[in-house]
Amino acid sequence: METDLIISAINEIHKKADQALENKDVTAYTAMFDDSLTYTPAEGIALNKRDYTIDLKKYFGRIKEIQTSYYRIKSSFKNEVFTEKIARKSVILKPRLLIFSKKQTIQTEEIYHWKNVKGEWKVMAIEITLEEKY
C-alpha cells in the first residue's frame, strides 16, 4: 500500500482519537488499539490494553477538561508495520477545591506501531519516549 494512503487513513484515526480524548470517551479512544496492544510510558512498566484502559478510566475521572494536538515527526513502512514518531501537546484542567482548576501542559514524543488487521489500521504498540510536564 502506498505510504500516502496509509498516512491519510491513520490521520483520520488520530482525529477520531483526539476527539475521544477531548470528550473523555475511553471506549472510542481505545477502539484504535489492537487487543495485543503494549503501552510503554516514559518512565514505567509496559501495560497491556486491559490495564491501560483501566488507567485511562481513572485518569479521565480526575480531570475536568483536556485539549490535545500532535504533529508527525517521521514515519516509515516496513514488514507490513507502519511506524510513526509524533510530538503531542496536551493541556489538562484538573479540578481544585470547589470552583478552581489547575492547568497542566504535557508534551510528549510518542512512537506508534500500526498494522493493518482485517482491513483496519490498529495500534499494536505505543512507546512514550519523552514526557515533560509543566
C-alpha positions as CSV (number, residue, x, y, z in Angstrom):
1,M,0.0,0.0,0.0
2,E,1.2,3.5,-0.8
3,T,2.6,5.4,2.2
4,D,0.4,8.5,1.4
5,L,-2.7,6.4,1.6
6,I,-1.6,4.8,4.9
7,I,-0.8,8.3,6.4
8,S,-4.2,9.6,5.2
9,A,-6.0,6.7,6.8
10,I,-4.0,7.0,10.1
11,N,-4.6,10.7,10.2
12,E,-8.3,10.1,10.2
13,I,-7.9,7.6,13.1
14,H,-5.8,10.2,15.0
15,K,-8.5,12.8,14.5
16,K,-11.2,10.5,16.0
17,A,-8.8,9.5,18.9
18,D,-8.1,13.2,19.7
19,Q,-11.8,13.9,19.7
20,A,-12.4,10.9,22.0
21,L,-9.7,12.2,24.3
22,E,-11.2,15.6,24.5
23,N,-14.6,14.0,25.2
24,K,-13.0,11.7,27.8
25,D,-14.6,8.7,25.9
26,V,-12.5,5.7,26.8
27,T,-14.3,3.3,24.5
28,A,-14.0,5.5,21.4
29,Y,-10.3,6.2,22.2
30,T,-9.3,2.6,22.8
31,A,-11.1,1.5,19.6
32,M,-7.9,2.2,17.6
33,F,-5.9,-0.3,19.7
34,D,-5.4,-3.9,18.8
35,D,-6.2,-6.4,21.6
36,S,-2.5,-7.2,21.7
37,L,-1.6,-3.6,22.5
38,T,1.5,-2.8,24.5
39,Y,1.7,0.7,26.0
40,T,5.0,1.8,27.4
41,P,5.1,5.0,29.4
42,A,8.2,7.2,29.5
43,E,9.2,6.0,33.0
44,G,7.2,2.9,33.9
45,I,6.4,-0.6,33.1
46,A,4.6,-1.7,29.9
47,L,0.8,-2.2,30.1
48,N,-1.5,-4.4,28.1
49,K,-4.7,-3.0,26.5
50,R,-6.8,-4.0,29.5
51,D,-4.6,-2.4,32.1
52,Y,-4.1,0.8,30.0
53,T,-7.9,1.1,29.6
54,I,-8.4,0.8,33.4
55,D,-5.7,3.5,33.9
56,L,-7.4,5.8,31.3
57,K,-10.8,5.5,33.0
58,K,-9.2,6.5,36.4
59,Y,-7.3,9.4,34.7
60,F,-10.4,10.7,32.9
61,G,-12.3,10.7,36.2
62,R,-9.7,13.0,37.8
63,I,-9.6,15.7,35.0
64,K,-12.1,18.3,34.1
65,E,-11.0,19.0,30.5
66,I,-8.3,18.1,28.0
67,Q,-7.2,19.6,24.8
68,T,-4.6,17.8,22.6
69,S,-2.8,18.2,19.3
70,Y,0.0,16.4,17.6
71,Y,2.3,16.5,14.6
72,R,4.2,13.7,12.9
73,I,8.0,14.0,13.2
74,K,8.8,11.0,10.9
75,S,7.3,7.7,9.7
76,S,8.3,4.5,7.9
77,F,6.6,1.4,6.5
78,K,8.5,-1.9,6.7
79,N,7.4,-5.5,7.0
80,E,3.7,-4.5,7.0
81,V,4.1,-2.3,10.1
82,F,3.7,1.5,9.8
83,T,5.8,3.2,12.4
84,E,5.4,6.9,13.2
85,K,7.0,9.2,15.8
86,I,4.8,12.1,16.8
87,A,5.1,15.1,19.1
88,R,2.0,15.7,21.2
89,K,0.9,18.6,23.3
90,S,-1.9,18.3,25.8
91,V,-3.4,20.9,28.1
92,I,-5.3,19.5,31.0
93,L,-7.5,21.2,33.5
94,K,-7.7,19.4,36.9
95,P,-10.4,20.4,39.4
96,R,-9.1,22.1,42.5
97,L,-11.3,22.8,45.5
98,L,-14.8,23.7,44.5
99,I,-14.6,26.3,41.7
100,F,-10.9,26.5,40.9
101,S,-8.9,24.5,38.3
102,K,-5.2,23.8,37.9
103,K,-3.8,23.9,34.3
104,Q,-1.1,21.5,33.3
105,T,0.7,21.1,30.0
106,I,2.2,17.8,29.0
107,Q,4.4,17.5,26.0
108,T,5.4,14.0,24.7
109,E,7.2,12.2,21.9
110,E,5.4,9.0,21.1
111,I,6.2,6.1,18.8
112,Y,3.2,4.3,17.3
113,H,3.4,0.9,15.6
114,W,0.4,0.3,13.4
115,K,-0.6,-2.8,11.5
116,N,-3.5,-3.4,9.0
117,V,-5.7,-6.0,10.7
118,K,-8.6,-7.3,8.6
119,G,-8.7,-4.1,6.6
120,E,-8.4,-1.7,9.6
121,W,-5.3,0.0,10.9
122,K,-4.8,-0.8,14.5
123,V,-2.2,0.3,17.0
124,M,-0.1,-2.6,18.1
125,A,2.3,-0.7,20.4
126,I,2.8,2.8,21.8
127,E,6.1,3.9,23.4
128,I,6.3,7.3,25.1
129,T,10.0,8.2,24.6
130,L,9.9,11.7,26.2
131,E,7.4,13.4,28.6
132,E,7.6,16.9,30.0
133,K,5.0,18.3,32.4
134,Y,4.7,22.0,33.4
